[in-house]
């Protein structure tokens, strides 16, 4: 199994197995409603039901498409729901196959006649409530044919597929302890085929129509397990996943109110290539396996809205820019995510929150990402990789993995962790745009970035897209950008909490390995972090003469940077122009006549109101 095939196989399997670990659709419930309470609410069964489930009528409606069979039928004593035992659903056609089996099926108020009408092309303009509730337990699904078909499609699409080894899924099976569907409604079918339409566009239109054709009040699944065996030649890989609980509430024609998943785990093992001879490519697979595993304690999302955009997709149209409130990608949350290689912890996320929920037309008004307690263990990653290192690696000019492990340990860079928040906002009414980022890397640094500018507003953009709102005028857009763009201000602050020593220590370690090939680098091999930092500071001041000739104000800035390198503390860069800096300010006079000349560096410094300061660490210089 080649590396390309391994990656392809893992990517495809991830669609079914790893997806439960990630927030795949919308989310967090109101603060006063616990996760357990939300699952308990959907598990509560209706008190009563009406007519019995007409299984034979459904089979008649599905003639030539599918068939339902079972061992026995009865009515549930508590609710009156129709109960079928040992259910089997088969797909018919040229190659009949079993779609799934279930130990038990419970159905509340199914309208089989309405489904039959829709399948026969009748009542296409009506809204049809197909059932109030369906419960399945002990579900088993064989996805082997499906995953092989999807992989074959990927082989056709991916450019590198022709060079990849041929893989197949010897087995791909899913089991579900219990699944609940509540309140399924079909909406009017409005899709109309267009003869001769380009295949890709036709597919987009049909998929959009299908997504818009139904609503589902809620669904929940418990103990969802997927086990796959992937084969290439004589090599075999495995992938398994388990999701304890998954809930989706309020799917309505492309909008999803919320989704929650808890207790998701996965594990897999893929054979490694046989270490090649020097200068040759790997040609086969050995007995060593890449073992991966991971988990997510909780993932959720909310406010995913695509129904309006799907309406345009069904028609195969580009939405006009005047369609302002078009869609939202929602907000997402993950807690307790972990990824291990070979049983070694590599990556962890304490919590991650993402908001991409505000758009004006197709333009984002807000993107916000916040993470806490994120950790990346380079030591564990390299220790895992060392298990596959060829025995003769130490004879190569590059450092061995064991040497790299020693470097990471001595420099303190083997385990990275921290918190951070990034946001990008655009006020569509005024064009005011702000980028902000704050991050803390434990025992290394804290930094803070802010940058403010003005872009065209939403109202400014509308005329540049023509009368139909769909035809962008490139010249008008360029002119609009030239007229409206300006830089308002910004700053960057970096506080040293260990990063300067870490960089200096890394320089020393590199010098010990490579210094014999570089006389200047060799001087650092016996140095200390303090001497390396003093040398860097001195070199900066030595080179400052050329800069200060162009920008005399730079001397105190470079002096401050030099002091920051030796003493630490905080170094800040700030731009605070007296008025916003426009493109005309950056190109100088004569730009419209094609004779633009950039302002001199000293003039740019003045226009931007550039300044730099160094604040020594607390207590520095005290007796």
C-alpha positions in Angstrom: 0.0 0.0 0.0 1.8 3.1 -1.2 1.9 6.3 0.8 -0.5 8.0 -1.7 -2.8 5.0 -1.3 -2.5 5.2 2.5 -3.4 8.8 2.5 -6.3 8.3 0.1 -7.6 5.4 2.0 -7.3 7.3 5.3 -9.0 10.3 3.8 -11.9 8.3 2.5 -12.3 6.3 5.7 -12.2 9.6 7.6 -15.4 10.7 5.8 -17.2 7.9 7.7 -15.0 7.3 10.7 -13.2 10.4 11.8 -16.0 12.8 10.9 -17.7 12.2 14.2 -14.6 13.5 16.0 -15.0 16.8 14.2 -17.9 19.4 14.2 -19.5 18.5 10.9 -22.8 20.4 11.3 -24.4 22.8 13.8 -24.5 23.1 18.1 -24.2 24.3 21.5 -27.5 24.3 23.3 -28.7 27.3 25.4 -26.7 27.6 28.5 -29.6 26.5 30.7 -30.2 23.2 28.8 -27.7 20.4 29.5 -26.5 18.0 26.9 -28.0 15.1 28.8 -31.4 16.9 28.9 -31.4 17.3 25.1 -30.7 13.7 24.5 -33.3 12.7 27.1 -35.9 14.9 25.3 -35.5 13.2 22.0 -35.5 9.7 23.7 -39.0 10.4 25.2 -41.5 8.6 23.1 -44.9 10.0 22.1 -47.8 8.9 24.3 -50.0 7.5 21.5 -50.1 6.8 17.8 -52.7 6.3 15.1 -53.1 3.7 12.4 -50.8 0.8 12.0 -47.7 1.0 9.7 -48.7 -0.3 6.2 -45.7 -2.3 5.4 -47.2 -4.0 2.3 -48.3 -0.7 1.0 -44.8 0.6 1.4 -43.4 -2.4 -0.5 -45.9 -1.8 -3.2 -44.8 1.9 -3.4 -41.1 0.8 -3.6 -41.6 -1.9 -6.3 -38.4 -2.3 -8.2 -36.5 0.0 -5.9 -36.4 -1.7 -2.5 -38.2 -4.3 -0.3 -38.8 -4.6 3.4 -39.1 -7.9 5.2 -39.4 -8.9 8.9 -40.1 -11.8 11.2 -43.1 -10.5 13.1 -45.3 -7.5 13.5 -47.1 -6.2 16.6 -48.3 -3.0 18.4 -46.2 -1.5 21.2 -48.3 -1.8 24.3 -47.3 1.6 25.8 -47.6 3.8 22.7 -49.4 1.8 20.0 -46.5 2.2 17.6 -46.1 -0.6 15.0 -43.3 -2.9 16.0 -41.4 -5.0 13.5 -38.8 -7.6 14.6 -35.7 -8.7 12.7 -36.1 -6.1 9.9 -34.3 -6.4 6.6 -34.2 -3.7 3.9 -33.0 -4.8 0.5 -32.1 -2.7 -2.6 -33.5 -4.3 -5.8 -32.4 -3.9 -9.4 -29.8 -5.6 -11.5 -27.6 -6.4 -8.4 -29.9 -6.9 -5.3 -28.2 -6.2 -2.0 -29.0 -5.7 1.7 -29.1 -2.1 2.6 -29.4 -2.7 6.4 -30.8 -4.9 9.0 -32.3 -4.1 12.4 -33.4 -6.1 15.4 -36.4 -3.9 15.9 -38.3 -1.1 14.2 -40.9 1.1 15.8 -43.0 3.5 13.7 -45.4 6.3 14.7 -48.0 7.6 12.3 -46.4 6.9 8.9 -48.2 8.2 5.8 -47.3 5.5 3.3 -49.9 6.8 0.8 -48.3 10.2 0.7 -44.9 8.6 0.0 -46.4 6.5 -2.7 -47.9 9.6 -4.3 -44.6 11.4 -4.3 -42.7 8.4 -5.8 -45.3 8.2 -8.5 -44.9 11.9 -9.4 -48.1 12.9 -7.7 -48.8 15.7 -5.2 -45.4 17.2 -6.1 -46.7 20.6 -5.0 -47.9 19.5 -1.6 -46.2 19.5 1.8 -46.3 15.9 3.1 -45.7 14.7 6.7 -44.4 11.2 6.2 -44.0 10.1 9.8 -44.0 11.4 13.4 -41.2 9.1 14.7 -39.1 6.1 13.7 -36.9 4.1 16.0 -34.4 1.4 15.0 -32.3 -0.7 17.3 -29.5 -3.2 16.6 -28.8 -1.7 13.2 -26.1 -3.3 10.9 -25.1 -1.8 7.6 -22.6 -3.2 5.1 -20.9 -0.2 3.4 -18.2 -2.2 1.5 -19.7 -1.7 -1.9 -20.4 2.0 -1.2 -16.8 2.8 0.0 -15.3 1.0 -2.9 -17.5 3.0 -5.3 -16.6 6.3 -3.6 -12.9 5.3 -3.7 -13.2 4.5 -7.4 -14.7 7.9 -8.0 -11.9 9.6 -6.1 -9.4 7.7 -8.2 -11.0 9.3 -11.3 -10.8 12.8 -9.8 -7.4 12.9 -8.0 -4.5 13.8 -10.4 -2.1 11.5 -8.5 -4.5 8.6 -8.6 -3.0 7.0 -11.7 0.3 6.7 -9.9 -1.3 5.3 -6.7 -1.5 1.7 -6.0 -4.9 0.1 -6.3 -6.7 -0.3 -3.0 -10.0 -2.0 -2.1 -12.1 -2.2 1.0 -12.3 -5.8 2.0 -14.8 -4.9 4.6 -16.6 -1.7 5.7 -19.3 -2.3 8.3 -21.3 0.0 10.5 -23.4 -0.9 13.5 -25.7 1.4 15.5 -27.1 0.6 18.9 -30.1 2.8 18.4 -31.2 5.5 16.0 -34.3 7.9 16.3 -35.8 10.1 13.6 -38.6 12.5 14.6 -40.9 14.5 12.4 -40.0 13.9 8.7 -41.7 16.2 6.2 -41.4 16.4 2.4 -41.7 19.8 0.8 -42.9 20.6 -2.8 -40.6 19.2 -5.4 -39.6 22.1 -7.7 -36.6 20.7 -9.6 -36.9 20.7 -13.3 -34.3 19.0 -15.6 -32.6 21.0 -18.3 -31.8 19.1 -21.4 -28.1 19.3 -22.5 -27.0 21.0 -19.3 -23.3 20.6 -18.3 -22.9 17.6 -16.1 -21.3 19.3 -13.1 -24.0 22.0 -13.0 -26.7 19.5 -13.4 -25.4 17.6 -10.4 -25.2 20.7 -8.2 -28.8 21.6 -9.1 -30.0 18.1 -8.3 -28.1 17.9 -4.9 -29.4 21.4 -4.0 -33.0 20.3 -4.8 -32.7 17.1 -2.7 -31.3 19.1 0.3 -34.2 21.5 0.0 -36.9 18.9 -0.4 -37.3 17.8 3.3 -37.2 18.7 6.9 -36.5 16.6 10.0 -37.4 17.8 13.5 -34.6 15.9 15.1 -32.5 12.7 15.0 -30.2 10.9 17.4 -27.9 8.0 17.2 -26.3 6.0 20.0 -23.2 3.7 19.9 -22.4 4.2 16.2 -19.5 2.0 15.3 -17.6 1.7 12.0 -15.0 -1.0 11.2 -13.0 -1.1 8.0 -10.4 -3.3 6.5 -8.4 -1.8 3.6 -6.3 -4.0 1.3 -3.6 -3.4 -1.3 -2.0 -6.5 -2.6 -1.0 -8.5 0.4 -1.0 -5.5 2.7 -3.9 -4.8 5.1 -4.9 -1.8 7.1 -7.7 -1.2 9.6 -9.7 1.7 10.8 -12.4 1.7 13.5 -14.5 4.5 15.1 -17.1 4.8 17.8 -19.5 7.7 18.6 -21.4 7.3 21.8 -24.1 9.9 21.1 -25.0 12.2 18.2 -27.9 14.6 18.0 -29.1 16.8 15.2 -32.0 19.2 15.8 -34.0 21.2 13.4 -32.9 20.3 9.9 -35.1 22.4 7.6 -34.3 22.5 3.8 -30.6 23.1 4.2 -30.6 24.9 7.6 -29.5 23.0 10.7 -30.4 24.5 14.1 -27.9 22.5 16.2 -25.8 19.3 16.5 -24.0 17.7 19.4 -21.7 14.7 19.5 -20.1 13.2 22.6 -17.7 10.4 23.2 -16.2 10.0 19.8 -13.1 7.9 19.3 -11.2 6.3 16.4 -8.1 4.1 15.9 -6.3 2.8 12.8 -3.3 0.8 11.7 -1.7 1.1 8.2 1.4 -0.8 7.0 4.6 1.2 6.6 6.7 1.0 3.4 9.9 -1.1 3.6 12.9 1.3 4.2 14.4 1.9 0.7 18.1 1.6 -0.1 19.9 5.0 -0.2 18.9 6.9 -3.3 16.0 4.6 -4.1 12.2 4.8 -3.7 10.2 2.6 -1.4 8.7 -0.3 -3.4 6.9 -2.5 -0.9 5.3 -2.8 2.5 6.7 -4.3 5.6 5.4 -5.6 8.9 5.6 -2.3 10.7 2.4 -0.4 11.1 1.5 3.3 11.5 -0.9 3.2 14.5 -3.2 6.2 15.0 -5.9 6.9 17.5 -7.9 9.9 18.7 -10.9 11.1 20.6 -13.2 14.0 21.1 -15.1 14.4 24.3 -17.6 16.9 22.9 -18.2 18.7 19.6 -21.1 20.9 18.6 -22.3 23.6 16.2 -25.2 26.0 15.8 -26.8 28.3 13.2 -25.8 26.6 10.0 -28.0 28.1 7.3 -27.8 27.2 3.6 -31.5 27.1 2.4 -31.4 30.4 0.6 -28.1 29.6 -1.2 -29.5 26.1 -2.1 -32.5 27.7 -3.7 -30.1 29.4 -6.2 -28.1 26.2 -6.5 -31.3 24.3 -7.5 -31.8 26.9 -10.3 -28.2 26.8 -11.3 -27.9 30.6 -10.7 -25.4 32.9 -9.1 -27.1 34.8 -6.3 -27.1 38.6 -6.9 -25.1 40.8 -4.6 -28.4 42.3 -3.4 -29.2 39.0 -1.7 -27.5 40.1 1.5 -28.7 37.6 4.1 -27.8 34.6 2.0 -26.2 32.0 4.3 -24.2 31.3 7.5 -21.6 28.7 8.3 -22.5 28.9 12.0 -20.5 28.5 15.1 -18.6 25.4 16.3 -17.1 24.0 19.5 -14.8 21.2 20.3 -13.6 20.0 23.7 -11.2 17.3 24.8 -9.7 16.4 21.4 -6.7 14.2 21.3 -4.5 12.5 18.6 -2.0 9.8 19.3 0.6 8.1 17.0 1.7 4.7 18.2 0.2 5.2 21.6 2.1 8.5 22.0 0.2 11.7 22.6 0.9 14.1 19.7 -1.8 16.7 19.6 -4.4 17.9 22.1 -7.1 20.6 22.2 -8.6 21.6 25.4 -11.3 23.7 23.7 -11.7 25.3 20.3 -14.5 27.7 19.3 -15.0 28.9 15.7 -17.6 31.5 14.5 -18.1 32.0 10.8 -21.7 33.1 11.1 -22.1 36.6 9.6 -22.1 37.3 5.9 -23.2 40.0 3.6 -23.9 38.2 0.4 -20.9 35.9 -0.1 -18.6 38.2 1.9 -17.7 37.3 5.5 -18.4 39.9 8.2 -16.9 37.9 11.0 -14.4 35.1 11.5 -13.4 34.3 15.0 -11.3 31.4 16.3 -10.4 30.9 19.9 -8.5 28.0 21.4 -7.3 27.1 24.9 -4.9 24.4 26.1 -3.7 23.4 22.7 -0.6 21.2 22.9 1.7 19.7 20.3 4.3 17.2 21.6 7.2 17.2 19.2 9.2 14.9 21.5 6.5 12.2 21.2 6.2 12.6 17.5 9.9 12.3 16.9 10.1 9.3 19.4 7.4 7.6 17.4 9.2 8.4 14.1 12.4 7.0 15.5 10.9 3.6 15.6 10.9 3.5 11.8 14.3 5.2 11.3 16.7 3.0 9.2 19.6 1.6 11.1 22.1 3.4 8.9 20.5 6.8 9.4 23.4 7.9 11.7 25.8 7.6 8.8 23.9 10.2 6.8 25.0 13.9 6.9 21.6 15.0 8.4 21.1 14.5 12.2 19.4 11.4 13.3 16.0 11.4 14.9 17.7 10.6 18.3 19.9 13.6 17.8 16.9 15.8 17.0 15.2 14.5 20.2 18.2 15.6 22.2 18.1 19.0 20.6 14.4 19.4 21.4 15.0 18.4 25.0 17.9 20.8 25.5 16.2 23.8 23.8 12.8 23.3 25.5 11.1 23.2 22.2 9.9 19.6 22.5 6.5 20.4 23.9 4.6 23.4 22.6 1.3 24.5 24.2 -0.7 27.7 24.7 -3.9 29.6 24.1 -4.9 32.1 21.4 -7.6 34.0 19.7 -7.9 35.3 16.1 -10.6 37.6 14.7 -11.2 39.2 11.3 -14.2 41.6 11.1 -15.6 43.8 8.4 -18.3 46.3 9.1 -20.4 46.0 6.0 -22.1 49.4 6.7 -18.9 51.5 7.0 -16.2 49.3 5.5 -14.2 49.4 8.7 -12.0 46.2 8.9 -10.1 44.9 11.8 -7.7 42.0 12.2 -6.7 41.0 15.7 -4.7 38.1 17.1 -3.5 37.3 20.5 -1.5 34.2 21.4 0.4 32.8 24.3 2.9 30.0 23.9 3.7 28.6 27.3 7.3 29.4 28.5 8.1 31.1 25.2 6.2 34.2 24.4 3.0 36.3 24.3 2.2 38.4 21.3 -0.6 40.7 20.3 -1.5 41.9 16.8 -4.0 44.6 15.8 -4.4 46.0 12.3 -7.2 48.4 11.2 -8.1 49.5 7.7 -11.0 50.6 5.6 -12.4 48.7 2.7 -15.4 49.4 0.5 -18.8 49.0 2.2 -21.5 46.6 1.1 -23.5 49.6 -0.4 -20.3 50.7 -2.2 -20.0 47.3 -3.9 -23.5 46.9 -5.2 -23.2 49.2 -8.2 -20.0 47.5 -9.3 -22.0 44.3 -10.0 -24.3 45.6 -12.7 -28.0 45.9 -12.9 -28.5 42.2 -12.4 -26.2 42.1 -9.4 -24.2 39.2 -10.9 -21.9 40.9 -13.4 -18.8 42.3 -11.7 -17.1 45.2 -13.5 -13.4 44.7 -12.9 -12.5 48.4 -13.7 -15.2 49.7 -11.4 -14.1 47.3 -8.6 -10.4 48.4 -9.0 -11.5 52.1 -8.9 -13.6 51.5 -5.9 -10.7 49.8 -4.0 -8.4 52.6 -4.9 -10.8 55.2 -3.6 -12.0 53.5 -0.5 -9.0 51.5 0.8 -7.0 53.1 3.6 -4.8 52.0 6.5 -6.1 53.3 9.8 -3.5 52.0 12.3 -2.2 49.0 14.0 0.4 47.5 16.4 2.4 44.4 17.3 3.7 43.5 20.8 6.0 40.6 21.6 6.8 39.7 25.2 9.6 37.3 25.8 9.0 34.5 28.3 11.7 32.2 27.1 11.7 32.3 23.3 14.9 34.3 23.0 16.8 31.8 25.0 15.2 29.0 23.0 16.3 30.5 19.7 19.8 31.1 21.0 20.0 27.5 22.3 18.8 26.1 19.0 21.5 28.2 17.2 24.1 26.6 19.5 22.8 23.1 18.8 22.8 23.7 15.0 26.4 25.0 15.3 27.5 21.8 17.1 26.1 19.7 14.2 26.9 21.9 11.2 29.5 24.3 12.4 32.4 22.4 10.8 31.1 23.5 7.4 30.6 27.1 8.4 33.5 28.9 10.2 31.2 31.7 11.5 28.6 29.3 12.8 31.2 27.2 14.5 31.9 30.1 16.9 28.5 29.5 18.5 29.2 25.8 19.3 30.8 26.5 22.7 28.6 29.5 23.4 25.8 30.1 25.8 22.4 31.6 25.1 23.5 34.8 26.7 26.6 35.2 24.4 24.6 34.3 21.3 22.0 36.9 22.1 24.7 39.5 22.8 26.3 38.7 19.4 23.0 39.0 17.6 22.4 42.4 19.4 25.8 43.6 18.4 25.4 42.6 14.7 22.1 44.4 14.6 23.7 47.7 15.9 26.6 47.2 13.5 24.1 47.0 10.5 22.0 49.9 11.8 24.2 52.6 10.1 22.7 51.9 6.7 19.2 52.0 8.0 19.6 55.2 9.9 21.1 57.0 6.9 17.7 56.5 5.2 15.6 56.9 8.3 17.3 58.8 11.1 14.4 58.1 13.5 15.3 54.4 13.3 18.3 54.6 15.6 16.4 54.5 18.9 14.1 51.8 17.5 17.1 49.6 16.6 18.6 50.3 19.9 15.4 49.2 21.6 15.3 46.0 19.5 18.9 45.4 20.4 18.1 45.8 24.1 15.1 43.5 23.7 17.4 40.7 22.2 19.8 40.9 25.2 17.4 41.7 28.1 14.0 40.5 27.0 10.9 42.3 28.1 8.4 43.6 25.5 9.1 45.0 22.0 6.3 47.0 20.3 5.8 48.3 16.8 3.0 50.8 16.2 1.5 52.6 13.3 -0.7 55.6 14.1 -1.0 58.0 11.1 -2.5 61.4 11.6 -5.0 60.5 9.0 -5.8 57.2 7.2 -3.1 56.2 4.6 -4.6 55.8 1.2 -3.2 54.1 -1.9 -2.5 57.5 -3.3 -0.2 58.1 -0.3 1.7 55.0 -1.1 2.1 55.6 -4.9 2.9 59.3 -4.8 1.9 62.0 -7.3 1.4 61.1 -11.0 -0.1 57.7 -10.4 -3.1 58.4 -12.6 -0.7 59.3 -15.4 1.3 56.1 -15.0 4.3 58.0 -13.5 3.9 56.8 -9.9 6.9 57.1 -7.7 7.0 55.5 -4.3 7.7 57.9 -1.4 11.1 57.7 0.3 11.4 55.5 3.4 11.6 58.5 5.7 8.4 59.9 4.2 6.6 56.6 4.6 7.7 56.4 8.2 6.2 59.8 8.8 2.9 59.0 6.9 2.4 55.9 8.9 3.3 57.4 12.2 5.6 54.5 12.8 7.2 54.0 16.2 8.9 51.2 18.1 9.5 50.9 21.8 11.2 48.5 24.2 9.9 47.9 27.7 12.4 46.0 29.9 11.2 43.1 32.0 9.8 43.8 35.4 12.6 44.4 37.9 15.3 44.8 35.3 18.1 47.1 36.5 17.0 47.0 40.1 19.8 46.6 42.7 
